[in-house]
C-alpha cells in the first residue's frame, strides 16, 4: 500500500470526523446565505469541469499534484463546504439518510483501495483508483452537499440552469463542426487531437472526448432550457425558443443510440408530467406527425449499420458490450462479496483474466466495462452494489417527496422536480451503456440537482422555519 495516499486518507478521515462532531455542536441557521456567489462559483466549476480540465491547461508539480482550472475552482467549493460545517449552515442533524449512504459507499471505496492500492499498476494504460474515486464519487458527493446547503433561492437555481443551457448551446454549435469535419473551427483544439483521444465515426464528442457523455450534457442543457422558458419574455423568449431547436440535430450528431434514447425519455417525461398553461399535445401534434412520417419514409435507413445515415443497427458494439458483460460476470463470481477492487476491471481483464475471451474483445484495446452497475458489482462486489443502489433509491425517493410538498405553479414548484427526475433518468439510462466514473461533469450534475431537491424538501418540511425560508415567494404556497 502506498504511503502518501494512505497518509492523505488518514488526514481526510480525521478532518471529516472532526467537522462532523463540530457541525453537530453548531446551531442550524434558518436564514441562509442570500448571495448569488455560491451559485456563480458552482456554475463556473461545472463548466470548467467539462472544458477546462487537464487537456486544456495543466501546471505540474513533480511528485506532488497537478493544478488545473477546475481544480482551483473546486478548492473554493470545498472551502465553502468546510466553512458551512463550522458555521452550522450545513444541516447534518436531520434528513441525512442520503448523506449516510454516500458516506458508507465512500468508505467501501476507500477500503477497496486500501486492499488493491491507490495508484494504477501502469498509469500509461490503466486508470488510477484514486482518480476514479474522486471523479466518480467523492467530488459529486461534495457537490450534492454544497447544492443542498447553499443553492436555495429562485435566482440561484435560475443561474445554474442558465449556465447549463448556455453550455448546451455551445455543445450544439460545435457538434456539426465535428460531424462535418470542420474541425479547424472547434474550440478548444484539444477536442481534435488524435494523440489525446482517437477520432472515430465523426461523432460529436465535444470537450468530453466521448460521444455518449457529450450527448448527456446536450440533453441536460435541453432540459434546463425547457424549464427556463416560462421565465422568459420578449427577445429572450424568442432566443431561447430558437436555441432549443439546435438540440435535436446535435443529439443526432453524437451518433450514439443511448443518447437518442435519453433524449426521447426526457421528452416523454416533459410531455407527461411538466405542467403548462396550454395543451402540450396540441402544441406538438404537428411535429410528432412529421417525425412519424419521417420514420416511415426512412425505415429502410434505420436498419442500416451506418450511423451517419440514421441507422441504428450497428451490431459490433453490441457484441463488445455483451462480451464485456460476460467477462464482468466471470470476474464477479470470483469475488462476489467485495469485488476485485476499485478501478481494477481493465487491468485484471487485460493482464490476468483467465475466462473465455470473445473475438470482438480479443482484437480490441482494453475496454471500460460499459455498464456502470455491473462495473460496481465486479469491482466492489455485492456490498458496494447494494450500498450504491440504496443511495440511488433514497435520492429518487427524496425527489418524489419533494414533488409532493412543492406548490403546483411557479419556477420553484413541482415542475422543478420534473426537471430533476428527467436529469436523473437520462443519467441512469446512459449508465447502462457506459462506464461514467472518469466523467466528472456527467457524475456531478445529477447530484447537483438531487442536492437542490433535497434542500427544498428540508426547508419546506421544517414548519418552524417557514417564515425564514430564503427562496422567493414560496411561503405563499406553503
TADA-V987310 format. One record per residue. N is the residue number from 1. RES is the residue in three letters. OMEGA is omega in degrees with one decimal (* if undefined). Layout:
n->N res->RES omega->OMEGA
n->N res->RES omega->OMEGA
//
This chain:
n->1 res->UNK omega->-176.8
n->2 res->UNK omega->-174.5
n->3 res->UNK omega->-175.2
n->4 res->UNK omega->177.2
n->5 res->UNK omega->179.9
n->6 res->UNK omega->178.2
n->7 res->UNK omega->177.8
n->8 res->UNK omega->179.4
n->9 res->UNK omega->-179.7
n->10 res->UNK omega->-179.9
n->11 res->UNK omega->-180.0
n->12 res->UNK omega->-178.7
n->13 res->UNK omega->178.9
n->14 res->UNK omega->179.1
n->15 res->UNK omega->179.3
n->16 res->UNK omega->179.0
n->17 res->UNK omega->179.5
n->18 res->UNK omega->-179.2
n->19 res->UNK omega->179.2
n->20 res->UNK omega->-178.3
n->21 res->UNK omega->176.2
n->22 res->UNK omega->179.3
n->23 res->UNK omega->179.7
n->24 res->UNK omega->-179.2
n->25 res->UNK omega->-177.8
n->26 res->UNK omega->174.1
n->27 res->UNK omega->177.7
n->28 res->UNK omega->-177.6
n->29 res->UNK omega->177.9
n->30 res->UNK omega->-179.8
n->31 res->UNK omega->-174.3
n->32 res->UNK omega->-179.5
n->33 res->UNK omega->-178.2
n->34 res->UNK omega->-178.2
n->35 res->UNK omega->176.1
n->36 res->UNK omega->-176.3
n->37 res->UNK omega->178.4
n->38 res->UNK omega->179.3
n->39 res->UNK omega->178.3
n->40 res->UNK omega->179.7
n->41 res->UNK omega->-178.0
n->42 res->UNK omega->179.2
n->43 res->UNK omega->178.7
n->44 res->UNK omega->-179.1
n->45 res->UNK omega->-179.1
n->46 res->UNK omega->179.1
n->47 res->UNK omega->179.3
n->48 res->UNK omega->179.0
n->49 res->UNK omega->-179.5
n->50 res->UNK omega->-171.5
n->51 res->UNK omega->-167.8
n->52 res->UNK omega->176.9
n->53 res->UNK omega->-176.4
n->54 res->UNK omega->178.1
n->55 res->UNK omega->-179.3
n->56 res->UNK omega->-179.9
n->57 res->UNK omega->178.0
n->58 res->UNK omega->177.1
n->59 res->UNK omega->-172.9
n->60 res->UNK omega->169.0
n->61 res->UNK omega->-172.2
n->62 res->UNK omega->175.4
n->63 res->UNK omega->-177.6
n->64 res->UNK omega->-179.1
n->65 res->UNK omega->177.3
n->66 res->UNK omega->179.4
n->67 res->UNK omega->173.4
n->68 res->UNK omega->-178.7
n->69 res->UNK omega->-177.5
n->70 res->UNK omega->178.6
n->71 res->UNK omega->176.2
n->72 res->UNK omega->178.4
n->73 res->UNK omega->-178.2
n->74 res->UNK omega->173.9
n->75 res->UNK omega->177.5
n->76 res->UNK omega->176.8
n->77 res->UNK omega->179.6
n->78 res->UNK omega->178.6
n->79 res->UNK omega->178.1
n->80 res->UNK omega->178.8
n->81 res->UNK omega->179.2
n->82 res->UNK omega->177.5
n->83 res->UNK omega->179.0
n->84 res->UNK omega->176.6
n->85 res->UNK omega->-177.3
n->86 res->UNK omega->-177.1
n->87 res->UNK omega->-179.9
n->88 res->UNK omega->179.4
n->89 res->UNK omega->174.3
n->90 res->UNK omega->-175.5
n->91 res->UNK omega->177.4
n->92 res->UNK omega->-178.0
n->93 res->UNK omega->-176.2
n->94 res->UNK omega->176.9
n->95 res->UNK omega->-174.0
n->96 res->UNK omega->-177.8
n->97 res->UNK omega->179.9
n->98 res->UNK omega->179.0
n->99 res->UNK omega->177.9
n->100 res->UNK omega->177.6
n->101 res->UNK omega->176.8
n->102 res->UNK omega->179.8
n->103 res->UNK omega->-180.0
n->104 res->UNK omega->179.9
n->105 res->UNK omega->177.7
n->106 res->UNK omega->178.5
n->107 res->UNK omega->177.9
n->108 res->UNK omega->177.8
n->109 res->UNK omega->-179.6
n->110 res->UNK omega->177.6
n->111 res->UNK omega->178.1
n->112 res->UNK omega->-179.9
n->113 res->UNK omega->175.4
n->114 res->UNK omega->-178.7
n->115 res->UNK omega->-174.3
n->116 res->UNK omega->180.0
n->117 res->UNK omega->-179.1
n->118 res->UNK omega->-177.9
n->119 res->UNK omega->-178.1
n->120 res->UNK omega->176.9
n->121 res->UNK omega->177.7
n->122 res->UNK omega->-175.0
n->123 res->UNK omega->-178.6
n->124 res->UNK omega->-175.0
n->125 res->UNK omega->-170.3
n->126 res->UNK omega->179.8
n->127 res->UNK omega->178.1
n->128 res->UNK omega->176.0
n->129 res->UNK omega->179.8
n->130 res->UNK omega->178.5
n->131 res->UNK omega->178.6
n->132 res->UNK omega->179.4
n->133 res->UNK omega->-177.9
n->134 res->UNK omega->-174.8
n->135 res->UNK omega->-176.4
n->136 res->UNK omega->-169.7
n->137 res->UNK omega->-171.6
n->138 res->UNK omega->-179.3
n->139 res->UNK omega->175.5
n->140 res->UNK omega->177.9
n->141 res->UNK omega->177.5
n->142 res->UNK omega->178.4
n->143 res->UNK omega->177.2
n->144 res->UNK omega->-179.4
n->145 res->UNK omega->179.1
n->146 res->UNK omega->-178.4
n->147 res->UNK omega->-179.8
n->148 res->UNK omega->-172.4
n->149 res->UNK omega->-169.8
n->150 res->UNK omega->178.6
n->151 res->UNK omega->-168.5
n->152 res->UNK omega->-171.6
n->153 res->UNK omega->177.5
n->154 res->UNK omega->179.6
n->155 res->UNK omega->-179.9
n->156 res->UNK omega->179.7
n->157 res->UNK omega->176.7
n->158 res->UNK omega->180.0
n->159 res->UNK omega->178.8
n->160 res->UNK omega->-179.4
n->161 res->UNK omega->178.5
n->162 res->UNK omega->178.5
n->163 res->UNK omega->179.2
n->164 res->UNK omega->178.9
n->165 res->UNK omega->179.4
n->166 res->UNK omega->176.3
n->167 res->UNK omega->176.6
n->168 res->UNK omega->177.0
n->169 res->UNK omega->177.4
n->170 res->UNK omega->178.4
n->171 res->UNK omega->178.5
n->172 res->UNK omega->-178.3
n->173 res->UNK omega->-179.4
n->174 res->UNK omega->-179.2
n->175 res->UNK omega->178.9
n->176 res->UNK omega->177.7
n->177 res->UNK omega->175.8
n->178 res->UNK omega->-175.2
n->179 res->UNK omega->-177.0
n->180 res->UNK omega->173.9
n->181 res->UNK omega->172.8
n->182 res->UNK omega->-169.7
n->183 res->UNK omega->178.6
n->184 res->UNK omega->-179.9
n->185 res->UNK omega->-178.0
n->186 res->UNK omega->177.0
n->187 res->UNK omega->-2.3
n->188 res->UNK omega->-173.6
n->189 res->UNK omega->179.4
n->190 res->UNK omega->176.9
n->191 res->UNK omega->-175.7
n->192 res->UNK omega->-174.8
n->193 res->UNK omega->-178.7
n->194 res->UNK omega->177.8
n->195 res->UNK omega->176.4
n->196 res->UNK omega->-179.7
n->197 res->UNK omega->-176.9
n->198 res->UNK omega->176.3
n->199 res->UNK omega->-178.8
n->200 res->UNK omega->173.6
n->201 res->UNK omega->-179.1
n->202 res->UNK omega->179.2
n->203 res->UNK omega->173.2
n->204 res->UNK omega->-175.7
n->205 res->UNK omega->178.3
n->206 res->UNK omega->-178.9
n->207 res->UNK omega->179.1
n->208 res->UNK omega->-176.1
n->209 res->UNK omega->-179.6
n->210 res->UNK omega->-175.2
n->211 res->UNK omega->-179.2
n->212 res->UNK omega->179.2
n->213 res->UNK omega->177.7
n->214 res->UNK omega->179.0
n->215 res->UNK omega->177.5
n->216 res->UNK omega->178.2
n->217 res->UNK omega->177.3
n->218 res->UNK omega->179.9
n->219 res->UNK omega->177.2
n->220 res->UNK omega->175.7
n->221 res->UNK omega->177.6
n->222 res->UNK omega->179.0
n->223 res->UNK omega->179.4
n->224 res->UNK omega->179.8
n->225 res->UNK omega->178.1
n->226 res->UNK omega->-178.8
n->227 res->UNK omega->178.3
n->228 res->UNK omega->-174.4
n->229 res->UNK omega->-178.2
n->230 res->UNK omega->-180.0
n->231 res->UNK omega->-172.8
n->232 res->UNK omega->175.3
n->233 res->UNK omega->173.8
n->234 res->UNK omega->-176.4
n->235 res->UNK omega->-178.4
n->236 res->UNK omega->176.7
n->237 res->UNK omega->179.2
n->238 res->UNK omega->178.9
n->239 res->UNK omega->-179.8
n->240 res->UNK omega->-179.8
n->241 res->UNK omega->178.6
n->242 res->UNK omega->-179.5
n->243 res->UNK omega->179.8
n->244 res->UNK omega->178.4
n->245 res->UNK omega->178.8
n->246 res->UNK omega->-169.6
n->247 res->UNK omega->-179.9
n->248 res->UNK omega->177.4
n->249 res->UNK omega->177.9
n->250 res->UNK omega->175.1
n->251 res->UNK omega->178.6
n->252 res->UNK omega->-176.9
n->253 res->UNK omega->175.4
n->254 res->UNK omega->179.6
n->255 res->UNK omega->-175.3
n->256 res->UNK omega->-173.8
n->257 res->UNK omega->178.9
n->258 res->UNK omega->177.4
n->259 res->UNK omega->175.9
n->260 res->UNK omega->-178.1
n->261 res->UNK omega->178.8
n->262 res->UNK omega->178.9
n->263 res->UNK omega->177.7
n->264 res->UNK omega->177.7
n->265 res->UNK omega->-179.7
n->266 res->UNK omega->177.5
n->267 res->UNK omega->-179.9
n->268 res->UNK omega->-179.9
n->269 res->UNK omega->179.8
n->270 res->UNK omega->-178.5
n->271 res->UNK omega->-175.3
n->272 res->UNK omega->-167.9
n->273 res->UNK omega->179.9
n->274 res->UNK omega->-175.2
n->275 res->UNK omega->176.9
n->276 res->UNK omega->179.6
n->277 res->UNK omega->179.4
n->278 res->UNK omega->179.5
n->279 res->UNK omega->-179.0
n->280 res->UNK omega->-176.3
n->281 res->UNK omega->175.6
n->282 res->UNK omega->-178.1
n->283 res->UNK omega->-173.0
n->284 res->UNK omega->-175.9
n->285 res->UNK omega->-179.2
n->286 res->UNK omega->177.1
n->287 res->UNK omega->179.6
n->288 res->UNK omega->178.7
n->289 res->UNK omega->177.7
n->290 res->UNK omega->-179.7
n->291 res->UNK omega->178.8
n->292 res->UNK omega->178.4
n->293 res->UNK omega->179.4
n->294 res->UNK omega->178.6
n->295 res->UNK omega->-179.9
n->296 res->UNK omega->-178.9
n->297 res->UNK omega->-176.3
n->298 res->UNK omega->-177.9
n->299 res->UNK omega->-179.4
n->300 res->UNK omega->-179.9
n->301 res->UNK omega->-179.6
n->302 res->UNK omega->179.5
n->303 res->UNK omega->-179.3
n->304 res->UNK omega->175.4
n->305 res->UNK omega->178.8
n->306 res->UNK omega->-177.9
n->307 res->UNK omega->-177.1
n->308 res->UNK omega->176.4
n->309 res->UNK omega->179.7
n->310 res->UNK omega->-178.7
n->311 res->UNK omega->-179.2
n->312 res->UNK omega->-174.3
n->313 res->UNK omega->175.1
n->314 res->UNK omega->-168.6
n->315 res->UNK omega->-175.8
n->316 res->UNK omega->179.4
n->317 res->UNK omega->176.1
n->318 res->UNK omega->179.0
n->319 res->UNK omega->178.2
n->320 res->UNK omega->179.7
n->321 res->UNK omega->178.1
n->322 res->UNK omega->177.1
n->323 res->UNK omega->178.8
n->324 res->UNK omega->176.1
n->325 res->UNK omega->177.0
n->326 res->UNK omega->177.0
n->327 res->UNK omega->180.0
n->328 res->UNK omega->179.9
n->329 res->UNK omega->178.3
n->330 res->UNK omega->179.9
n->331 res->UNK omega->178.4
n->332 res->UNK omega->-179.1
n->333 res->UNK omega->178.7
n->334 res->UNK omega->179.4
n->335 res->UNK omega->-172.1
n->336 res->UNK omega->-174.7
n->337 res->UNK omega->-174.7
n->338 res->UNK omega->177.3
n->339 res->UNK omega->-177.4
n->340 res->UNK omega->178.7
n->341 res->UNK omega->-178.0
n->342 res->UNK omega->178.2
n->343 res->UNK omega->-178.1
n->344 res->UNK omega->-176.7
n->345 res->UNK omega->-176.5
n->346 res->UNK omega->179.7
n->347 res->UNK omega->-180.0
n->348 res->UNK omega->-180.0
n->349 res->UNK omega->-178.0
n->350 res->UNK omega->-170.1
n->351 res->UNK omega->-170.8
n->352 res->UNK omega->178.4
n->353 res->UNK omega->-176.2
n->354 res->UNK omega->179.5
n->355 res->UNK omega->-179.5
n->356 res->UNK omega->179.4
n->357 res->UNK omega->178.2
n->358 res->UNK omega->-176.2
n->359 res->UNK omega->-174.8
n->360 res->UNK omega->176.4
n->361 res->UNK omega->-176.2
n->362 res->UNK omega->-175.5
n->363 res->UNK omega->-177.0
n->364 res->UNK omega->176.4
n->365 res->UNK omega->178.3
n->366 res->UNK omega->-172.0
n->367 res->UNK omega->165.7
n->368 res->UNK omega->-173.1
n->369 res->UNK omega->178.9
n->370 res->UNK omega->169.3
n->371 res->UNK omega->-170.8
n->372 res->UNK omega->-177.2
n->373 res->UNK omega->177.9
n->374 res->UNK omega->177.0
n->375 res->UNK omega->177.3
n->376 res->UNK omega->179.3
n->377 res->UNK omega->-179.0
n->378 res->UNK omega->-172.5
n->379 res->UNK omega->-177.4
n->380 res->UNK omega->175.7
n->381 res->UNK omega->179.7
n->382 res->UNK omega->179.4
n->383 res->UNK omega->179.6
n->384 res->UNK omega->-178.7
n->385 res->UNK omega->-179.1
n->386 res->UNK omega->178.8
n->387 res->UNK omega->179.2
n->388 res->UNK omega->178.9
n->389 res->UNK omega->176.6
n->390 res->UNK omega->178.5
n->391 res->UNK omega->179.9
n->392 res->UNK omega->179.0
n->393 res->UNK omega->178.4
n->394 res->UNK omega->178.5
n->395 res->UNK omega->179.5
n->396 res->UNK omega->177.3
n->397 res->UNK omega->179.5
n->398 res->UNK omega->177.6
n->399 res->UNK omega->178.4
n->400 res->UNK omega->176.0
n->401 res->UNK omega->178.4
n->402 res->UNK omega->178.1
n->403 res->UNK omega->-177.0
n->404 res->UNK omega->-174.7
n->405 res->UNK omega->-179.5
n->406 res->UNK omega->179.1
n->407 res->UNK omega->-179.1
n->408 res->UNK omega->-174.4
n->409 res->UNK omega->168.5
n->410 res->UNK omega->180.0
n->411 res->UNK omega->-178.7
n->412 res->UNK omega->-177.8
n->413 res->UNK omega->-176.2
n->414 res->UNK omega->-179.7
n->415 res->UNK omega->178.3
n->416 res->UNK omega->177.2
n->417 res->UNK omega->175.0
n->418 res->UNK omega->176.5
n->419 res->UNK omega->-178.2
n->420 res->UNK omega->-178.8
n->421 res->UNK omega->176.9
n->422 res->UNK omega->178.5
n->423 res->UNK omega->-177.8
n->424 res->UNK omega->178.7
n->425 res->UNK omega->178.1
n->426 res->UNK omega->179.8
n->427 res->UNK omega->-177.8
n->428 res->UNK omega->178.2
n->429 res->UNK omega->-178.9
n->430 res->UNK omega->-178.8
n->431 res->UNK omega->175.3
n->432 res->UNK omega->-176.7
n->433 res->UNK omega->-178.6
n->434 res->UNK omega->171.5
n->435 res->UNK omega->-169.9
n->436 res->UNK omega->-170.0
n->437 res->UNK omega->-179.7
n->438 res->UNK omega->-177.4
n->439 res->UNK omega->-173.5
n->440 res->UNK omega->-179.5
n->441 res->UNK omega->-175.8
n->442 res->UNK omega->179.0
n->443 res->UNK omega->-172.2
n->444 res->UNK omega->-174.2
n->445 res->UNK omega->177.1
n->446 res->UNK omega->178.3
n->447 res->UNK omega->173.0
n->448 res->UNK omega->179.6
n->449 res->UNK omega->178.4
n->450 res->UNK omega->177.4
n->451 res->UNK omega->177.1
n->452 res->UNK omega->-179.7
n->453 res->UNK omega->179.8
n->454 res->UNK omega->178.4
n->455 res->UNK omega->176.9
n->456 res->UNK omega->-179.3
n->457 res->UNK omega->-178.4
n->458 res->UNK omega->-175.6
n->459 res->UNK omega->177.9
n->460 res->UNK omega->-174.8
n->461 res->UNK omega->177.0
n->462 res->UNK omega->-172.3
n->463 res->UNK omega->-176.3
n->464 res->UNK omega->-178.6
n->465 res->UNK omega->-177.5
n->466 res->UNK omega->-177.7
n->467 res->UNK omega->-178.5
n->468 res->UNK omega->-179.0
n->469 res->UNK omega->-172.8
n->470 res->UNK omega->179.8
n->471 res->UNK omega->-166.2
n->472 res->UNK omega->169.6
n->473 res->UNK omega->-177.0
n->474 res->UNK omega->-175.9
n->475 res->UNK omega->-178.2
n->476 res->UNK omega->179.3
n->477 res->UNK omega->-174.1
n->478 res->UNK omega->*
//
